[in-house]
Amino acid sequence: MRISIRPAPYFLAIGALALSACDQPLDLDLRGAFGGGLNTADAARQATAKRPKPDDRGVISYPNYQVAIAKRGDTLADVAARVGTDANALARYNGIATTDLLRPGEVVALPRRVAEPSPATGSATTGPIQPPGVDITTLASSAIARADSQKVETTTLPAATPPPEPKIARGIEPKRHKVQRGETAYTIARLYGVSVRSLAEWNGLGSDFAIQEGRYLLIPVPEVAPQKPAKKQQPETEPPGTGTPTPTPPSSTQPLPKESTKPLAEAKAEAKTTTTDLGKTQTKVSTGSGKLAYPVQGKIIREFVKGKTDGIDIAAAAGTSITAAEAGTVAAITSDPDQVPIIIVKHAKNLVTVYANVANIAVKKGDKVRRGQKLAAIRSGKSSYVHFQVLEGFDRVDPMPYLK
């Protein structure tokens, strides 16, 4: 005999008032209200980014793993056939049968890598989703790998349009969590500080938030605001008199310094003999004696230190031309997270030079340049310098031995 107990209407009214008076998000699993336990309300307030869009096969690719997103009516065998992997291996890796029907948007972990997303697979980008930001050394290394190992020659070739630079997606690689026995979507969401709703949206969970032991879940990543170009800072002005030493007033108790006067003709003769030759005291920047030429005439304000700095910084007046250190080919033109341009030039004998923090680029990718040819100009503002790197293959080296 089933006995059902219905709450009195006034209990329902009290419950409704309690919920309406609460200014916190609803704790879905009700564990935060008892015994001082953890409340999922804080996790629910964590803003997370949307899951990246897969290609036509349903593949989302990261540097360390790949996943496939199921479509409506898919079985595991359908997913395996579409991405080009073994259905049985896919079933073992995810702990489900090949004939199991999947939910639309459900995440299936791939045991081995398949072909990377590209425009050919319906993706707007090529390759895995890379971390935000740009590493100059990585860019230079990839430029070496992409560029042919040809020697710099003067053979005239027909003009050809260089292939477009592959577009790379940027984003944070989410953690993967393998579901253990006894875990629920709520406990996993609390473990990583995300809302259970975001966890469900990222992994295509059902309305009951049910999960299976042995399955892999993607943990939603935080929403990151896009980086904006750095604003130009106005030069700081000092109040009048700042930094100017105040002269000591004459004292009645101290005698005046003894003056030494000389005839005008004698003073002029002495000045001629004591004039310092500035040309001998200043460091002259060589333009052609070294294996590489200095990219700009200026003062070195930062030197290369192995393991700490990756190149040298040469300061010069804004607008000063930045020139190629040696004949070669422009392998890549890109920019850093602040949208400041970077030029990478490939030379003979697997040598690469990098010119960062530049402006007014005068070349394009694929151009052959000669030693001393203008590549760009020094930027204006406080950052009026060029950051210069030299790479031997994939190793960053001190540029100075090449320049002396």
ABEGO torsion letter per residue (X at the ends): XBBBBBBBAAAAAAAAAAAAABABBBBAAGAAABGGBBBAAAAAABBBBBBBBBBAAGBBBBAABBBBBBBBGBBAAAAAAAAGBBAAAAAAAAGBBAABBBBBGBBBBBABBBBBBBAAAGBABBEBBBBBEBBAAAAAAAAAAABBABBBBABBBBBBBBBBBBBBBBEBBBBBBBBBBGBBAAAAAAAAGBBAAAAAAAAGBBAAGBBBBGBBBBBBBBBBBBBBBBBBBBBBBBBBGBGBBBBBBBBAABBBBBBBBBBAAAAAAAAAAABBBAAAABBBBBAAABABBBABBBBBABBBBBGABABBBBBBBBGBBBBBABBEBBABBBBBAAGBBBBBBBBBGGBBBBBBGBBGBABBBGBBBBBGBBABBBBBEABBBBBBBBBBEABBBBAAAAAX
